[in-house]
Amino acid sequence: MKVEQMVWTSANGWQMRSGSDAVFHPQLVLFFCASRMDNVDMRFVELRSRYMGADIIGCTTAGEIAGEEVLDNSVVATAVEFNETRVRVEYTDIQQMTESFDAGKRLGTALEKEGLRLVMVISDGHIINGTELVQGITSVLGVGIPVTGGLAGDAAHFEKTGVSVNAPLVEGRVAAIGFYGEHLKIGHGSVGGWNSFGQDRRITKSEANVLYEIDGIPALQLYKALLGEKAKDLPGSSLLFPLSIRPEDNSREPITRTVLSINEEDNSMVFAGNMPTGHICKLMVANFDHLVDGASKAANEALQISELQTLNKRSLGVLVSCVGRKLVLGRRTADEVLAVRGILGAHTAVTGFYSYGEICPHGQLLNCELHNQTMTVTTITEED
């Protein structure tokens, strides 16, 4: 495997990152870009001119990751040339959230199953129900194939996002990248690091990812009461106070959910993933050190699952972290990327983005989920 990474800024144009390999025939280029950048379509044209034979997949973000850095107002492009691995890209478009499951099903059906080792999803982040999307994919592929990736971002605006599949960015697009080959070693890990507080509460009325009532009280009304002064900054302040949800019987690990929008008319809240009626929910708050420690745990989990003690040969690490973590960490945002990079090692080329939702299995179980407010790490290595 060979990896070449470039970063574009308005001040410097395209610049090659140190440590890049000489890549001649990449099969895949991943690019992540600021959501409101001028002339962003020209950046795609430039990438297409440089990497004529590659599949070029990208999305808008709430922050771009390159090596040890977290950037804004940039484009990060990472070209990968595999020795033995085959890559296949499929995509579909949606117009509204209710199409999410069918979109996932279409993608799962389109991907060839033989030799498939990993599916990486890069999805629109604004009009998607991430839970339904993942369930649609896994309804076709089953639980044996890890599905990772994330939902595109729009800084903290939550207005529109874009995804590129061998074309300029468009809204409503969902891409799936299939990685094939017996030489692949795949690792994945997803950990939050948020602290829950207050009492357990029950979701008493919901429909898919729309939450109407908690403990019989209108959801938005209760949420505002819990947030106090922070309620005036909704929906943005909700990124700082996500909800943890779990089945009442504790049959599955808790997962974290972030608010996408609120409806003052009916006091409902729209989340990035489903909020099942009957689940137990609890408010969460950030702790800086715990967030960074969570990122380290995600990297260690990826190493463990890859069955590699260290990534001592050229590897690719794709990091998808949540916009909420970035808002909380502020100037310390790079700390969580540094923590991951320190564990993955110097042989790993690191890229990624800050998202509206992260996709990853729960540990070894391979039951893929949409997560919010986590650091998700996917590692790809070719073994001899």
N, C-alpha and C positions, 0 to 999 in steps of 0.2 A: 504494500500500500504506500502511496505517496500523497502528500497533502500540501496544497499551496493556499495561502490565505492573503487576501488583500483587503484594505480598508479605504473607503472613499469619504472625504470630508470636503466641504466647500473651500476650505483654506488650502488644502494640499492635493486635491484630486485623489487619484488612486495611488496607494503606496503599498508595496509588498511588505508583509510582516516578516520579521527576523525568524529564522528557523524554518522557513518554508522550503519544501522540496522543489526540484525541477519537474514540474508536471507537464506532460506532453499530450496525453490522450485520456483526460478525465472522463469518467462515465457520469459523474454527478457533481453539480454545483449547488450548494445551499447558500442563499443570501437572505440577510435580514436587514431591514431598513426602517428609518424613522417614518412615522405615519404621515407626517405633513410636510415632507421634503419637496422642495420645488424641483421640477424636471426629473422626477424619480424614474420615469419611463426611459429616459436617456441612459440611466445607469444599467437598466436591463439590456438595452441595445449594445452598450459597450461590452457587457459580459457575454452576450451572444456572439459578438465579433471575435472575442478572445477565445471562447470555448465552443467552437462551432458544432462539435459532435456530441456534446454533453446534454443531459437533461438538466435544466436550470429551474430550481424550485425555490420560492421565497415567500416572505410575508412582511407585513408591517408589524411594528413592535411598540412596546413601552420602554425600550432600551435594548441595545445590541451588545453582545458578548464576543470579545475577541481575545483569545489567550487569557491573560490575567486582568483584562480591563473590561469595564462596563462603560459603554459609550452612548451618547445621544446625538441625534442629528447626523447620523452617519449611515453608511452601507457597509456591511461586513460580508464578504464573499469567500467561501471556502470550497475549493475544487479538490475532488478526491479521485485518484486513479487507483483502481483495484487491480490486483494481480489475477485473482481467480473468481472474484465475486461478480455476480450478474445483478443488475439493477433494473427494475421495471416500475414505471410511474403511471398511475391512473388518477383521474380526477372527475368530479361531478360538480354541478352547480345547484344551489337552492335559492328560493325566494323568501322562505319564511321558516321559523323554528320547527313547525310541525312536520317538516320534510326531513328532519335530522336522521331519524331511524332509517328511513328508506335510502337516504344518501349513503349512510354507512353500509347498508346491505348491498347497494350497487357497487361500492368500492370493494367490499369483500368478495363479491362474485366475480368482479373483473380481474382480480389478482390470481395468477396461476398458483396452485397450491404446492405442487411438487418442488421440493428443495427450498421452500420458503422458510427463512429463519427469523425475520423481523419485518414488521410493518411500522413505518414512521409516518405519522399523520401531521400535516400542516393545514390547519383549517381556518376559515373565516371565524372571527371571534365575536361578532356582534349579533348575527341573526341565527346562531346555532345553539342547540341544546346538546352540550358535550356528552352528557350521559347517554342520550338516545343515539348519538352518532357512534359512540364506542360500542353500545349494545348491538347496533345494526351490523357493525363490522364483525364482532365476535359471534353473532348469531350464524354467520356463514363460516368463519374460520375455526370456530371452537376455541377452547382455552389453551391449546398447546403452543400457539404462536404469540410471542409478546407483541403488544401494540403500544408504542410510545409516541411522544410528540407533544403538540400543544396548539392552542388557539391564538390566532394573531391578535396583536394589541393596537391600541390607538392612544398611546401615552395614558393619561388619566381622563380622557375626554369621553370615552364610551359612545362614540357617534358612528364611526364606520371603520372597517378594517379591509385589508386587501390581501389576496393570495395570488402568486404567480406560478403558472405551470407552462414553461416554455413560451411565455407571452407576458406582456405588461400586466401589472397588478389589476385585479378586478374584485368587486365585492361578491360575497355569496359563494365563493369557490372553496372546495375541499379537496386536498391532494393526499394520496396515499403512495408512499414509496416502499416497494417490496425489495428486500435484500435476500439473495439466493446464493447458496453454496455451502458445501460441507466443510470448507476451511474457515468459516466464520465463527468467531467467539463473540457472543453478545452479552453485555451486562446492562442492568437497569436498576435504578433505585430512586425512591421518592420519599422524602421526609419533610415534615413541617417545622416543628420547633416552637409552635404557639402554645400558650398556656390558657387552659379553660378556667373560667371563674363563674361564680354565681351558682344557682340551682339548676338541676335538670328540669327541662320543660318538654312538653309533648306537642308534636305537630298534629293539630286536630283538623285542619282543612287545607288541602293543597291539590293542585292539578299539574302533574309533570314537574316543571321547574318554577311554577308560580305558587308562592306561599301566601295563603289567605289568613289562617288563624294559628295561633300558638296558645295552648291551654284555653281554647275557646275565646281568646281575645284577638281582635284584628291585628295581624302580624306587624304592620308598619307602626301602629299605635304603640304596641308593646316595645318594639325595637327602639322607637324614639325615646320612650321612658327609660329604657336601660342605658341609652347613650347619653342622656342628659344634655349638656351644652353642645356636645358634638353633633347632636341631631340636626342642628341648623345647617350643617355642611353636607347633608345627604344629597345624592348618593355617594359622593366621593369619600366621605368619612367612613363609610361601611367597609372600605378596604382595610381599615385599621382594626375593625371589629368583626371578623367573620364568624360564622356559626359552625360548630362541630356537630355532625349528625351520626347516629348509629341506630341499628335495630334495637328494639326493646329487649330482645333476648340475647344481645351481644354476640350474635352469630357471625357478624362481620366486623372488621376493624373500623373505628370511626374515620370518617373522611370530612374534609373541610370544604365549606361552600361560601362563595363570595357573591354579593349582590351585584347584578348588572344594572338594574333600574328599579324605580319605585313608582307606584300609582297612588297618588293622593286621593283620587276619587273613591276607590274601593279599599284603600289601606292595604293593598297587596304589595308583594316584593317579588321581583323576577331574579332568579339565581342562574349561575352558569350551568348548573346541573340539577338533576331531579331532587325534590324534597319530599320523600314519600310520607303520606299520612300514617301516623302511628309511630314514626321514628322519634327518638329522643334527641333534643337539640340543646346546645349549650353555647353561650357566648365565649369568644376567645379574645385574647389580647397578646401583643407581641412582647418578647423579651429579646433584646439585641443578641446577647451571647447565646441564647437557645436557638435563635434562627441560624446563626453561623454554625453552631454545633450540629444542627439538623442537616445543613448542606454537607458537612463532613460525613455524617452518617449515610447520606444518600450515595456519596461517592464510594464509601466502603462497601455498601450493599451491592453496588454495581460490580465492584471487583469480585465479591464473593460469588455472585450469581454467574459471572463470566467464567468462573472456575480458574481464574488466573491470579496468582499471588501478587504479581505486579504487571503493569503494562510496559514490559521492557522491550517492546518493538513498536514500530510506528502504528498508532491507533488514532481513532477519531472519537472525541468526546463532545456530545451535543447536550447542552444545558438549557433547560426550560424552567425559568423561575417566574414567580408571580409578581405582577405590578404592585400588589399590596405589600410584598416584602420590600420592594424597592422604595416605596414611599415611607415605610417604617425605618429602614436602615439609613436612608439619606446618604450622607457622605461615606457611610460605612458599607455601602452596597457592594463595593469590590471585595470586601472581606470574605463574603460567602463564595465568590468565584475563586479567590486566592486559596481558600480552604479546600475546594474541590480540586483545583489544579495541583496543589501540593500533594494530594493523595494519588491522583491519576499519573503524575510524573511527567518528566520533560519530553518523553517520547510521544505524548498525546497532544494532538492539535485540538484546541478547545474553541468551540463556537457555540452560538445559541442566542436566546432572546428572552426578554421579559414579556409575559403573556397575560391573557385573560383566562387561562385554564391550562392545566398540565395533564397529560395522558401517560399512564404508566401502570403496570401490574402491581399488585401487592406482593412483594417479596417473591418467593419461589412458587407461589400458588398460580401465577399467571392469569388470575382473574383481573383483567384490565379494567381500570376505573378512570373517570375524570376526577382530577384533584384540583383544589384551589389552595393558594397560599403555600405551596410546597416548592422545594428545589428538586427538580427531576433530572437525573443524569442517565444518559444512554451512552454506552461505550461499544465501539465496533473495532474488532481486531481480526486480522487474517493470520491464521496459524499455518505453518508448513504442513 
